[in-house]
Amino acid sequence: MSGQENISTLTLYKNLLIRLRNLILCPASEWEKIESEDKKLNNILSEFSLPLIAVATLATFLDYIINYQGFAVELALKQSLATFTSL
């Protein structure tokens, strides 16, 4: 584990949002930056993919809690798990 830097959760999500914004606004330069990075698959999963899946799962849960009549926690959990497993 030596050589790995520990980053906080806040920094992780901040970097994720910056990366997503750059991929949307200026994809060519961001893809060049991504290509030049020397990251292993585990780092890519832990720094980009898994936090993005967590955001999508949380958004699905909140959508079902807010937009459906009643307090359908069971339905919200089912849909959140479906989103999590599909991603």
HUGI-V20822 format. One record per helix or strand of 2 or more residues. SS is the DSSP state (H for helix, E for strand). FROM is the first residue (numbers start at 1). LEN is the number of residues. If there is no record, write none. Layout:
ss=SS from=FROM len=LEN
ss=SS from=FROM len=LEN
This chain:
ss=H from=9 len=17
ss=H from=27 len=10
ss=H from=41 len=27
ss=H from=73 len=14
